[in-house]
Structure formats: structure tokens, C-alpha cells
Amino acid sequence: LLVFLGLALPGTQAKVFSRCDLVKTLRGHGFEGFVGKTVADWVCLVKHESSYNTKAVNNNGPSRDYGIFQINSKYWCEDGKTSGSKNACHISCSKFQDDNIEDDIQCAKKIAREANGLTPWYGWRDNCKGKNLSSYVNGC
């Protein structure tokens, strides 16, 4: 039955990226140099925000963070639970929890563009900013 459900609901399953798969994906989507940051910055951000897991959710009290980039429901997506959501990426937060990260990438880039960097993400600020991040891309 579980196998049948998995086949019947393509795109709804979570994906946990390997580090190098994420490096390849981000490079392929033009993240190197985007808003002045490296792919290593982004991989470090994702490691500390979601542990590379597309299904990740973090409750922040009145709002929640969703998906591999931990995109917040107060500002960027609509989850039906967050009062006064701005939904600036015009998308349901649940779309950030499937194994297709195309929409996650578009919204993450919008956030970074508007912030002119990665400062909206605490995982990046607390763990990656100003550090040697070469280990996040080495061997990939």
C-alpha cells in the first residue's frame, strides 16, 4: 500500500539532498555570485536551516519556516495558519515541502535579492557569515 501511495502521489515526497547534489543544483541555478554570495554560503545556509531536507518545518510561534531554505509564512508564503501573511512569493508554503525545489529557489532568490544578501536567515548569520566555507563545496 505504501509503495502504491508513493507512486500515486509523485512530487509530494520529501527529499534530503546530499551535499554535492545540492552544490550541483545550486550551481545549475546561478547561485554562484548571486547577491555577492558563493554556492558555499548557500549550502552552509541550507545545512543549518533544514539539514538539506525539503520537508523541514520550524515553528516560530506566530509563523513557521518551510522547506529546504526555511521560507517564512509571515512574509513569503501562505500556510493558512499565519495571521496577516504577506505571501510575497505568491505561493502556498506546502509547495516548499515537496521534492521539487524550483519554486523554493525562485522564492529564496527573491528574499536574497530584496535583502541584498543572506541576512534574513539566522542559520547563515549564526553559522556561516564571515567563515571559511570551502568545506561545503570541496570534492563536489
C-alpha positions in Angstrom: 0.0 0.0 0.0 2.8 2.5 0.9 4.5 1.8 -2.5 1.2 2.4 -4.3 0.7 5.7 -2.4 4.3 6.8 -3.2 3.6 6.1 -6.9 0.2 7.8 -6.8 1.4 11.0 -5.3 4.5 12.0 -7.3 6.2 15.2 -6.2 4.8 15.1 -2.6 7.6 13.2 -1.1 10.4 14.9 0.8 13.9 14.8 -0.5 17.0 15.0 1.6 19.8 16.3 -0.6 23.3 15.1 -0.4 25.8 18.0 0.0 27.2 17.5 -3.5 23.8 17.1 -5.1 22.8 20.4 -3.6 26.0 22.1 -4.8 25.3 20.9 -8.3 21.7 22.0 -8.2 22.6 25.5 -6.9 25.4 25.9 -9.4 23.0 25.0 -12.2 20.5 27.6 -11.0 23.0 30.5 -11.0 23.7 30.8 -7.3 27.5 31.3 -7.6 27.9 35.1 -7.2 24.2 35.8 -6.7 23.8 38.8 -4.4 27.6 38.6 -3.9 27.5 35.2 -2.2 29.0 31.9 -3.1 27.4 28.5 -3.5 29.3 27.6 -0.3 27.3 30.3 1.5 24.0 28.9 0.3 25.0 25.3 1.1 26.0 26.3 4.6 22.7 28.2 4.9 20.7 25.1 3.9 22.7 22.8 6.1 22.0 24.9 9.2 18.4 25.8 8.3 17.0 22.4 7.2 19.8 19.8 7.1 19.2 19.6 3.4 15.6 18.3 4.0 12.8 19.6 1.8 10.2 18.5 4.3 11.6 20.6 7.2 9.2 22.8 9.2 10.1 25.0 12.1 7.5 26.7 14.3 8.4 30.2 15.3 5.3 30.9 17.4 3.0 33.0 15.2 4.7 31.9 12.0 6.5 28.9 10.5 9.5 28.2 8.2 9.1 25.7 5.4 11.3 23.6 3.2 14.9 23.4 2.4 15.5 27.2 2.6 13.1 27.5 5.6 11.0 30.2 4.0 8.8 32.1 6.5 5.0 32.1 6.3 4.6 35.6 7.7 6.3 37.2 4.8 6.9 34.9 1.9 4.3 32.1 1.6 0.7 31.3 2.7 0.1 28.4 5.1 -3.5 29.1 6.1 -2.3 29.4 9.8 -0.3 32.6 9.9 -2.4 35.7 10.5 -1.6 38.6 8.2 0.7 36.7 5.9 2.2 38.9 3.2 2.7 35.9 0.8 5.3 38.0 -1.2 6.3 34.9 -3.3 2.6 34.2 -4.1 2.7 30.5 -3.2 1.4 28.0 -0.7 4.0 27.1 1.9 3.2 23.4 1.3 4.9 23.8 -2.1 8.2 24.3 -0.3 7.9 20.8 1.2 8.0 18.6 -1.8 11.0 17.2 -3.6 10.8 19.8 -6.4 12.8 22.8 -5.3 12.3 25.0 -8.4 9.7 27.2 -6.6 11.8 27.2 -3.4 14.8 28.5 -5.4 12.7 31.3 -7.0 11.4 32.5 -3.6 14.8 32.2 -1.9 16.4 34.3 -4.6 13.6 36.9 -4.2 14.3 37.1 -0.5 18.0 37.4 -1.0 17.5 40.0 -3.7 15.3 42.1 -1.5 17.6 41.8 1.5 20.7 42.2 -0.8 22.2 39.1 0.8 21.5 36.3 3.2 20.9 38.2 6.4 17.2 37.1 6.7 18.4 33.6 7.5 19.6 33.1 11.1 21.2 29.8 10.2 23.5 31.7 7.8 24.2 34.7 10.1 25.0 32.5 13.1 27.0 29.7 11.4 28.3 30.8 8.1 28.8 34.6 7.8 32.5 35.5 7.7 33.7 32.0 7.9 35.8 29.8 5.6 33.1 27.7 3.9 35.2 25.8 1.4 34.4 22.5 3.1 30.8 22.9 1.9 31.8 22.6 -1.7 35.1 20.7 -1.6 35.0 17.5 -3.6 31.9 18.4 -5.5 
